[in-house]
Amino acid sequence: MNIGSAIKSIRKERGFSQKDFAIECGLSVNALCQIEINSSFPQKNTIKLICEKLNIPVSYLLFFSINDEDIPEDKRKTFNSLNTAIKEILLDDIDKSYTNI
């Protein structure tokens, strides 16, 4: 699970700098950096707060966090073939919800 990379990707999609987003979430820049490089795993309440600030459901973030190591080897081909399409749909949904704030 690569939750930090998912946070970073969606944060950038939203146009937040790391510093501004850290402030928005009440985190230090160092703490957010450690999360985004997957050096530390955020607590449940931090994940919830980050998702609120990104205006996405926690389930979206968790889906974007899945990597090949999380999928059984015999299911990876199927997952990877669907993964891109699903992410495009979710990103489109995220973009629509974000512009309706």
Number of C-alpha atoms within 10 A of each C-alpha: 16 20 23 22 17 20 23 20 14 18 18 13 13 15 11 15 12 18 14 13 22 18 13 14 17 13 16 15 16 12 13 24 18 15 19 21 15 16 12 14 15 18 9 10 9 14 17 16 16 24 20 13 13 21 15 20 13 16 10 15 22 15 17 22 16 15 15 13 10 11 15 10 10 8 10 16 13 10 16 14 10 11 16 11 11 15 14 11 11 16 17 12 12 20 15 11 12 13 7 7 6
